[in-house]
């Protein structure tokens, strides 16, 4: 990990997360460990939406989306607010967008590496 990333994240070289920090970090990755929740997160990446809009976009029932949104909210990944009669959901903050964007960058980098390797054979 680069020094800039360590400084920005507050991580010290060789330091392991402990106690509550470790538990919260583990829960964060568990919450993102479900494909349906990741699809929901990407639906919310650029714009807020209500349950029915999310359900239509990710092709899940409204109750399934509500269940996943509850888990995402409890883990600080999404927040909700009321606008009139509608409850709208959005990503919690820029950190959440960064986690998803970095994950995508990592996957693309690995996929490109595999494509390059297969071309060399």
PyMOL commands that set and color helices and strands:
alter all, ss='L'
color gray80, all
select helices_A, chain A and resi 3-9+19-31+35-43+51-58+62-74+94-120
alter helices_A, ss='H'
color red, helices_A
select strands_A, chain A and resi 78-83+86-91
alter strands_A, ss='S'
color yellow, strands_A
deselect
rebuild
show_as cartoon
